[in-house]
Amino acid sequence: MPFVTAGRDGSRRILCAVDAAARKAGLHVGMPVAEAQALLPGLALIEAEPERDREMLDALAIEILRRTSPMVALDAPDGLWIDTTGCDHLFGGEAAMLADLRHCLHTAGYACRVALTGTTGAAHALARFGRSAVTIIPPGGEGVAVSALPLAALRLPEDTVAGLRRLGFDTIGQLATVPRAPLVRRFGMEVTRRLDQVSGAAAEPLDPIEPPDMPRVKLGFIEPIGTPEHLARAIADLADMLCVRLGEEGLGARRLDLVFARVDGRTEIIRAGTAAPNREPRHLVRLLIERLSTVDPGFGVETMTLSAPLAEPLDTRQIAAGFADAAGGDIALLVDTLANRLGAHRLYRAAPVESDLPERAVRTVAPLAPTLRAGWPAELPRPVRLFDPPEEVRTLAKMPDHPPRFFIWRGQRHDITHADGPERVFGEWWRREAETTAVRDYFAVEDEAGARFWLFRDGDGSDRETGSYRWFLHGLFT
C-alpha cells in the first residue's frame, strides 16, 4: 500500500514525502493531495511533522558525525552532506566506509541512497537520481556520471526546469554542451552556477553542524601556515588545550577530528581513533602527526579545529595507570598506533566460542575486548593455523581407527612417523540438520621432517552415513 505524508504550502495541501510504492504509482513530492487521491483512491496519508522530521535529521547528523566524518551538514528536509576526506582509511577504503554507513542506517530503520564524488553537486544528483543505491565516482568523472540525469537533479526551481524543457533540454548532458551566455540572459546565473557546482568549477562550501556538548578547541592564525613544522606545532598546542578540556569533564578521547580550514575555502581532515579513553597529549599528537602527510595545506591554513566527537569517562586513577604502563609498553598505545596506520579493521584477536567444530570455535574480536570466560580445552591442543575450509588430501590408512601412513598435500608427499588420535568430533545437529549423523576423526601427526599437521577423516570409518571417508588437512602446528 503506498504511503505518503501531506502538509500545507500556502493554501494548497501537497504531498511532503512519498515511499517507494507511492513513487512507483506516479506520486511525487509537491503533488496536490486531491490529485494524488484521485490517482490512488484509498491512499494511506498522514499529516507531515516537519519540526519532528528536522529533529530526527539533526540527531542522525550528529550520530554520523561521531561515527563517520567530522564534516556533516544538513541537506533538508531529508538529506545529509558528509565530507569524508581523510576518513576512509579507518574503514578500509571508500567502499567499506559506505557499506558501514548503509548498514548503520538500515539497522536504525532508515532507507538510504549514497553517492561519493568529488563535488557536492554531483553527489546530490547521483544519490537522488542515479540508478544505483551506492555510487562511487573517481575524481574528474562527475561530468560524465551525471550527463544522463534529468534537469531536476541540478536543484533548479521548478519553473526554471519547466522553461528548459520547453526549449528541448531533458538531461544535464544536453544543457552542459550549450553556450552559457544565452542561458544566463534567459534564466539568470542559477543554471550556470549549478552546472559549475556539479563539475567542480565552482566551490560549494558546507555549513557543518557543531554539537554544543562536543569537546572542541580551535586555533586561528594571523598569517596562514603551511609548513609541516608549523602545522605540527599547532597540533601540539591543540592537543594540550583539548586534553585540559577533557580533564575538566572527566573524559578521555576515543576519536579525534582535526579540521584544517584553508584560505581558499576548502578543508582538510585528519581522523584518528583510540582503543581506550585517552587524554595524554603526547599520545594524541603522535596519532595525528602520523597522518599529517595526507594533508594538502594549499596556499595556507588559517584555522585548525580539534574535537573529540567520541569521548568516554576517564578518571585520574586510570590516567596514572596509563603512564605507569607506558614505561613497560602499554598495549593500548600500540593498538592505537597500528590502527591509525593500518586501519582498525585489520586489528583483532582470536576469542573462543563454545562449539564442537574447530572452525566454529573461534571468532575475531577487538584487540582490547574483555576476555571471555569460555576457553579452548587445554587437554585438546589445537593448531596455531586453521584452514577454513579444510583442504582435501590423499592418504593411505587402515580403517577404521588408524592414522594414515602418509598423505599428499599440495603435490608433496609426507610420510608420517608419529601420530596421536583419533579425537572424535560430532556434528552440531542443533545448528544444521545435515550434521545429525556427521562424525570426524582427528589425528595430530608428524612427518619425517618434524612438521606437525592436524588431519581428519570425514566419517567414523565403519558407517557411510557418518561421512564420505575423505581425508582433510585442517591445521598446522608450530
C-alpha positions as CSV (number, residue, x, y, z in Angstrom):
1,M,0.0,0.0,0.0
2,P,1.5,3.3,-1.0
3,F,2.2,5.7,1.9
4,V,2.6,9.4,1.9
5,T,2.7,12.4,4.2
6,A,0.9,15.7,3.4
7,G,1.2,19.3,4.6
8,R,0.3,22.8,3.5
9,D,2.1,25.1,1.0
10,G,0.1,28.3,1.4
11,S,-3.5,27.4,0.8
12,R,-2.6,24.2,-1.0
13,R,-2.3,20.7,0.5
14,I,0.5,18.9,-1.1
15,L,2.5,15.7,-0.6
16,C,5.6,16.2,1.5
17,A,7.0,12.7,1.4
18,V,6.3,9.6,-0.6
19,D,7.5,6.0,-0.1
20,A,8.8,3.8,-2.9
21,A,5.4,2.2,-3.6
22,A,3.8,5.7,-4.0
23,R,6.6,6.9,-6.2
24,K,6.2,3.8,-8.4
25,A,2.5,4.6,-8.7
26,G,3.3,8.1,-10.1
27,L,3.1,10.2,-6.9
28,H,5.8,12.7,-6.1
29,V,6.7,15.3,-3.6
30,G,4.8,18.6,-4.3
31,M,1.8,16.9,-6.0
32,P,-1.6,18.3,-4.8
33,V,-3.3,15.9,-2.3
34,A,-6.5,16.0,-4.3
35,E,-4.7,14.9,-7.5
36,A,-2.9,12.1,-5.6
37,Q,-6.2,10.8,-4.1
38,A,-7.8,10.9,-7.5
39,L,-4.9,8.8,-8.9
40,L,-4.9,6.4,-6.0
41,P,-8.3,6.2,-4.1
42,G,-7.8,5.0,-0.6
43,L,-4.3,6.3,-0.4
44,A,-2.7,6.0,3.1
45,L,-2.0,9.5,4.2
46,I,-0.9,11.2,7.4
47,E,-0.1,14.8,8.3
48,A,3.6,15.7,7.9
49,E,5.5,16.8,11.0
50,P,8.3,19.0,9.6
51,E,9.6,20.1,13.0
52,R,9.8,16.5,14.2
53,D,11.5,15.5,10.9
54,R,14.1,18.2,11.4
55,E,14.8,17.0,14.9
56,M,15.3,13.5,13.7
57,L,17.6,14.7,10.9
58,D,19.7,16.7,13.4
59,A,20.1,13.6,15.6
60,L,21.1,11.5,12.6
61,A,23.6,14.1,11.5
62,I,25.2,14.1,15.0
63,E,25.4,10.3,15.0
64,I,27.1,10.2,11.6
65,L,29.5,12.9,12.7
66,R,30.6,10.8,15.6
67,R,30.9,7.6,13.5
68,T,31.9,8.5,10.0
69,S,33.2,12.1,9.5
70,P,33.6,15.4,11.4
71,M,32.1,17.4,8.5
72,V,28.4,16.7,8.3
73,A,25.9,19.3,7.0
74,L,22.1,19.2,6.6
75,D,20.5,18.9,3.2
76,A,17.0,19.4,4.5
77,P,14.4,18.0,4.5
78,D,15.7,14.5,4.0
79,G,19.4,14.5,3.1
80,L,22.9,14.9,4.6
81,W,26.2,16.1,3.2
82,I,29.2,14.2,4.5
83,D,32.7,15.4,3.7
84,T,34.7,12.1,4.1
85,T,38.1,13.5,3.2
86,G,40.7,11.7,5.3
87,C,38.2,9.3,7.0
88,D,38.0,6.2,4.7
89,H,41.3,4.7,5.9
90,L,39.6,3.9,9.3
91,F,37.1,1.7,7.5
92,G,39.4,0.0,5.0
93,G,38.6,2.2,2.0
94,E,35.7,4.2,0.4
95,A,33.5,1.2,-0.5
96,A,33.9,-0.3,3.0
97,M,33.1,3.1,4.5
98,L,29.8,3.4,2.5
99,A,28.9,-0.2,3.4
100,D,29.3,0.6,7.0
101,L,27.3,3.8,6.7
102,R,24.4,2.0,4.9
103,H,24.5,-0.9,7.4
104,C,24.2,1.6,10.3
105,L,21.3,3.4,8.7
106,H,19.4,0.3,7.8
107,T,19.9,-1.0,11.3
108,A,18.4,2.2,12.6
109,G,15.4,1.7,10.2
110,Y,16.3,4.2,7.5
111,A,16.3,3.5,3.8
112,C,19.1,5.4,2.1
113,R,21.0,6.1,-1.1
114,V,24.6,7.3,-1.1
115,A,26.9,8.8,-3.6
116,L,30.6,9.5,-3.2
117,T,32.0,12.0,-5.6
118,G,34.5,14.9,-5.8
119,T,31.8,17.6,-5.8
120,T,28.7,18.1,-3.7
121,G,26.5,18.9,-6.7
122,A,27.3,15.6,-8.4
123,A,26.8,13.7,-5.1
124,H,23.4,15.2,-4.6
125,A,22.4,14.4,-8.2
126,L,23.6,10.8,-8.2
127,A,22.3,10.0,-4.7
128,R,18.8,11.2,-5.6
129,F,18.5,10.5,-9.3
130,G,21.2,7.8,-10.1
131,R,20.3,4.3,-10.9
132,S,22.3,2.6,-8.2
133,A,21.7,3.0,-4.4
134,V,25.5,3.2,-4.0
135,T,27.6,5.2,-6.3
136,I,31.4,6.0,-6.2
137,I,32.8,8.3,-8.9
138,P,36.5,8.8,-9.1
139,P,37.7,12.5,-9.2
140,G,37.2,14.1,-12.6
141,G,34.4,11.7,-13.7
142,E,31.5,13.8,-12.3
143,G,30.5,15.4,-15.6
144,V,30.1,12.0,-17.4
145,A,28.4,10.4,-14.5
146,V,25.6,13.0,-14.3
147,S,25.2,13.7,-18.0
148,A,22.2,11.3,-18.4
149,L,20.4,12.6,-15.3
150,P,17.3,14.8,-15.6
151,L,17.4,18.5,-15.1
152,A,15.7,18.3,-11.7
153,A,19.0,16.8,-10.4
154,L,20.5,20.3,-10.7
155,R,18.4,21.6,-7.8
156,L,16.8,24.3,-10.0
157,P,13.4,25.9,-9.3
158,E,10.5,24.1,-10.9
159,D,9.7,27.0,-13.2
160,T,13.3,27.0,-14.5
161,V,13.2,23.3,-15.2
162,A,9.9,23.7,-17.0
163,G,11.3,26.5,-19.1
164,L,14.4,24.5,-20.1
165,R,12.2,21.5,-21.0
166,R,10.2,23.8,-23.3
167,L,13.4,24.6,-25.1
168,G,14.1,20.9,-25.6
169,F,16.6,20.2,-22.8
170,D,15.9,17.0,-20.9
171,T,19.3,16.0,-19.4
172,I,22.2,17.7,-17.7
173,G,24.5,16.5,-20.5
174,Q,22.4,18.3,-23.1
175,L,22.5,21.5,-21.0
176,A,26.2,21.3,-20.4
177,T,27.2,21.5,-24.0
178,V,25.4,24.7,-25.0
179,P,26.9,28.2,-24.7
180,R,26.4,29.8,-21.3
181,A,25.6,33.4,-22.4
182,P,22.1,32.6,-23.7
183,L,21.2,30.6,-20.6
184,V,22.3,33.5,-18.4
185,R,20.3,36.0,-20.3
186,R,17.1,33.9,-20.1
187,F,17.4,32.2,-16.7
188,G,19.9,34.2,-14.8
189,M,23.1,32.9,-13.1
190,E,21.4,30.0,-11.3
191,V,21.6,27.5,-14.1
192,T,25.3,28.0,-14.8
193,R,26.1,28.1,-11.1
194,R,24.6,24.7,-10.6
195,L,26.4,23.3,-13.6
196,D,29.7,24.6,-12.3
197,Q,29.0,23.1,-8.8
198,V,28.4,19.7,-10.4
199,S,31.7,19.8,-12.4
200,G,33.7,21.4,-9.5
201,A,34.4,24.6,-11.4
202,A,32.5,26.5,-8.6
203,A,33.0,25.8,-4.9
204,E,30.1,24.9,-2.7
205,P,31.1,25.2,1.0
206,L,29.2,23.2,3.5
207,D,27.8,24.5,6.7
208,P,28.7,21.7,9.1
209,I,26.8,21.1,12.3
210,E,28.5,21.7,15.6
211,P,27.1,19.7,18.6
212,P,27.2,22.1,21.6
213,D,28.3,19.4,24.1
214,M,31.3,18.1,22.0
215,P,34.8,18.9,23.4
216,R,36.3,21.2,20.8
217,V,39.2,23.6,20.6
218,K,40.2,26.0,17.8
219,L,43.3,28.0,16.8
220,G,43.3,30.9,14.4
221,F,46.4,32.3,12.8
222,I,47.2,35.9,11.9
223,E,49.1,34.6,8.8
224,P,48.2,31.4,7.0
225,I,50.6,28.5,7.9
226,G,51.5,25.6,5.7
227,T,54.9,24.1,6.6
228,P,54.9,20.7,8.4
229,E,56.8,22.2,11.3
230,H,54.2,24.9,11.9
231,L,51.3,22.5,11.5
232,A,52.9,20.1,13.9
233,R,53.4,22.8,16.5
234,A,49.8,23.9,16.1
235,I,48.7,20.2,16.6
236,A,50.6,20.0,19.8
237,D,49.0,23.2,21.1
238,L,45.6,22.0,20.2
239,A,46.2,18.6,21.9
240,D,47.2,20.4,25.1
241,M,44.1,22.5,25.0
242,L,41.8,19.6,24.2
243,C,43.2,17.4,27.0
244,V,42.7,20.2,29.5
245,R,39.1,20.4,28.4
246,L,38.7,16.6,28.6
247,G,40.2,16.6,32.0
248,E,37.7,19.2,33.3
249,E,34.9,17.0,32.2
250,G,36.5,13.7,33.3
251,L,36.6,12.3,29.8
252,G,39.0,10.6,27.6
253,A,39.0,10.8,23.8
254,R,38.1,7.7,21.8
255,R,38.0,9.5,18.5
256,L,39.7,12.7,17.3
257,D,38.9,15.0,14.4
258,L,41.3,17.6,13.2
259,V,40.0,20.0,10.6
260,F,42.3,22.4,8.6
261,A,40.4,25.4,7.1
262,R,42.4,26.6,4.1
263,V,42.4,30.1,2.8
264,D,40.8,29.0,-0.5
265,G,37.7,27.8,1.4
266,R,38.5,24.1,1.2
267,T,39.1,21.9,4.2
268,E,41.4,19.0,5.0
269,I,40.6,16.5,7.7
270,I,42.5,14.0,9.8
271,R,40.5,11.5,11.9
272,A,42.2,9.2,14.4
273,G,40.8,6.8,17.0
274,T,42.0,5.3,20.2
275,A,41.3,1.8,21.6
276,A,40.6,3.1,25.1
277,P,39.7,6.5,26.5
278,N,42.9,8.7,26.5
279,R,43.8,12.3,27.2
280,E,47.6,12.1,27.2
281,P,48.7,14.9,24.9
282,R,51.9,13.3,23.6
283,H,50.0,10.2,22.5
284,L,47.2,12.1,20.8
285,V,49.8,14.3,19.0
286,R,51.6,11.2,17.8
287,L,48.4,9.8,16.3
288,L,47.6,13.0,14.5
289,I,51.1,13.8,13.2
290,E,51.3,10.3,11.6
291,R,48.5,11.4,9.2
292,L,49.9,14.9,8.6
293,S,51.5,13.8,5.3
294,T,48.0,13.3,3.9
295,V,47.1,17.0,4.4
296,D,47.4,19.4,1.5
297,P,47.6,22.9,3.0
298,G,47.2,24.6,-0.4
299,F,48.0,28.3,-0.1
300,G,47.9,28.1,3.7
301,V,45.8,27.1,6.6
302,E,44.0,29.9,8.5
303,T,42.3,27.9,11.3
304,M,42.6,24.5,12.8
305,T,39.9,22.8,14.9
306,L,40.5,19.7,17.1
307,S,37.5,17.9,18.5
308,A,36.6,14.7,20.3
309,P,33.3,13.5,18.7
310,L,33.5,10.3,20.8
311,A,34.7,10.5,24.4
312,E,34.2,8.3,27.4
313,P,34.6,8.7,31.1
314,L,38.2,8.5,32.3
315,D,39.2,9.2,35.9
316,T,42.5,10.4,37.3
317,R,43.4,6.9,38.5
318,Q,43.2,5.5,35.0
319,I,45.5,8.2,33.7
320,A,48.1,7.4,36.3
321,A,47.9,3.7,35.4
322,G,48.4,4.5,31.8
323,F,51.6,6.4,32.5
324,A,52.9,3.5,34.6
325,D,52.1,1.0,31.9
326,A,53.7,3.2,29.2
327,A,57.1,2.7,30.8
328,G,56.8,-1.1,30.2
329,G,54.8,-0.8,26.9
330,D,51.1,0.0,27.1
331,I,49.3,-2.3,24.6
332,A,46.6,0.3,24.1
333,L,49.1,2.8,22.8
334,L,50.5,0.2,20.4
335,V,47.0,-0.7,19.2
336,D,46.2,3.0,18.6
337,T,49.3,3.5,16.5
338,L,48.8,0.4,14.4
339,A,45.0,1.0,14.0
340,N,45.6,4.5,12.6
341,R,48.4,3.4,10.4
342,L,46.8,0.2,9.0
343,G,43.1,0.6,9.7
344,A,41.2,-0.5,12.7
345,H,39.5,-3.4,10.8
346,R,42.9,-5.0,10.4
347,L,43.5,-5.4,14.1
348,Y,41.8,-8.1,16.0
349,R,42.5,-11.1,18.3
350,A,41.0,-14.6,18.4
351,A,38.4,-15.4,21.0
352,P,37.0,-18.8,21.9
353,V,33.4,-19.7,21.1
354,E,31.6,-22.7,22.6
355,S,31.3,-25.1,19.6
356,D,32.3,-28.7,18.9
357,L,33.6,-28.0,15.4
358,P,37.0,-26.3,15.3
359,E,36.2,-23.8,12.6
360,R,33.3,-22.5,14.6
361,A,35.1,-22.4,17.9
362,V,36.9,-19.1,17.2
363,R,35.9,-15.6,16.3
364,T,37.6,-12.3,15.9
365,V,37.1,-9.5,18.5
366,A,38.5,-6.1,19.0
367,P,42.2,-6.1,20.3
368,L,41.2,-4.8,23.8
369,A,37.8,-6.5,24.1
370,P,37.2,-8.0,27.5
371,T,38.4,-11.6,28.0
372,L,35.6,-14.1,27.8
373,R,35.1,-16.9,30.4
374,A,34.9,-19.6,27.7
375,G,38.2,-21.1,26.6
376,W,39.6,-23.9,24.5
377,P,40.2,-27.2,26.4
378,A,43.9,-27.4,27.4
379,E,43.9,-31.2,27.1
380,L,42.9,-31.0,23.4
381,P,45.6,-28.9,21.8
382,R,44.6,-27.0,18.6
383,P,46.9,-25.9,15.8
384,V,48.0,-22.3,15.6
385,R,46.9,-22.1,12.0
386,L,43.5,-23.4,11.0
387,F,42.4,-23.8,7.4
388,D,38.8,-22.7,6.6
389,P,37.7,-24.6,4.6
390,P,39.9,-27.7,5.3
391,E,42.0,-28.8,2.3
392,E,41.5,-32.3,1.0
393,V,44.5,-34.6,0.9
394,R,45.2,-38.1,-0.5
395,T,46.2,-40.7,2.1
396,L,46.7,-44.4,2.8
397,A,45.2,-45.5,6.1
398,K,43.8,-48.6,7.7
399,M,40.1,-48.5,8.7
400,P,38.5,-47.6,11.0
401,D,40.8,-46.2,13.7
402,H,44.3,-46.0,12.4
403,P,46.1,-42.8,11.3
404,P,47.3,-42.5,7.7
405,R,50.8,-43.8,6.8
406,F,51.3,-40.9,4.5
407,F,49.4,-38.1,2.9
408,I,49.9,-36.0,-0.2
409,W,49.1,-32.3,0.2
410,R,49.6,-29.6,-2.5
411,G,51.6,-32.1,-4.6
412,Q,54.0,-33.1,-1.8
413,R,54.1,-36.4,0.0
414,H,54.5,-36.5,3.7
415,D,55.4,-39.8,5.4
416,I,54.1,-40.0,8.9
417,T,56.4,-41.1,11.7
418,H,54.3,-40.2,14.8
419,A,50.5,-39.8,15.3
420,D,48.1,-39.1,18.1
421,G,44.4,-39.8,17.9
422,P,41.7,-40.2,16.9
423,E,39.8,-37.4,18.6
424,R,36.2,-37.9,17.6
425,V,34.1,-34.8,16.9
426,F,30.4,-35.0,16.2
427,G,28.3,-32.6,14.1
428,E,26.1,-29.9,15.7
429,W,22.7,-31.2,14.9
430,W,21.0,-28.3,16.6
431,R,22.6,-25.9,14.0
432,R,22.1,-27.9,10.8
433,E,20.0,-31.0,10.2
434,A,22.6,-32.4,7.8
435,E,25.1,-32.7,10.7
436,T,22.8,-35.0,12.7
437,T,24.9,-38.1,11.9
438,A,28.2,-36.3,10.9
439,V,31.4,-37.5,12.5
440,R,35.0,-36.5,12.2
441,D,38.1,-38.4,13.5
442,Y,41.0,-36.1,14.0
443,F,44.7,-37.1,14.2
444,A,47.7,-35.0,15.1
445,V,50.6,-36.3,13.0
446,E,54.3,-35.6,12.5
447,D,56.2,-36.3,9.3
448,E,59.8,-37.2,8.7
449,A,60.9,-33.6,8.6
450,G,59.3,-32.9,12.0
451,A,56.4,-30.9,10.7
452,R,53.2,-31.4,12.6
453,F,49.7,-31.5,10.9
454,W,46.1,-31.8,12.0
455,L,44.3,-34.3,9.8
456,F,40.7,-35.6,10.0
457,R,38.7,-38.3,8.2
458,D,35.1,-37.4,7.3
459,G,33.2,-40.3,8.9
460,D,33.8,-42.9,11.6
461,G,35.3,-45.4,9.2
462,S,32.5,-48.0,9.7
463,D,29.3,-46.3,8.8
464,R,28.9,-44.5,5.4
465,E,26.1,-42.3,6.8
466,T,28.6,-40.6,9.1
467,G,30.7,-39.1,6.3
468,S,32.4,-39.5,2.9
469,Y,35.6,-41.2,4.3
470,R,37.7,-38.5,2.6
471,W,40.7,-37.0,4.4
472,F,41.3,-33.4,5.0
473,L,44.1,-31.2,6.4
474,H,42.6,-28.8,8.9
475,G,45.6,-27.1,10.5
476,L,49.3,-26.8,11.1
477,F,51.0,-27.0,14.5
478,T,54.2,-25.0,15.3
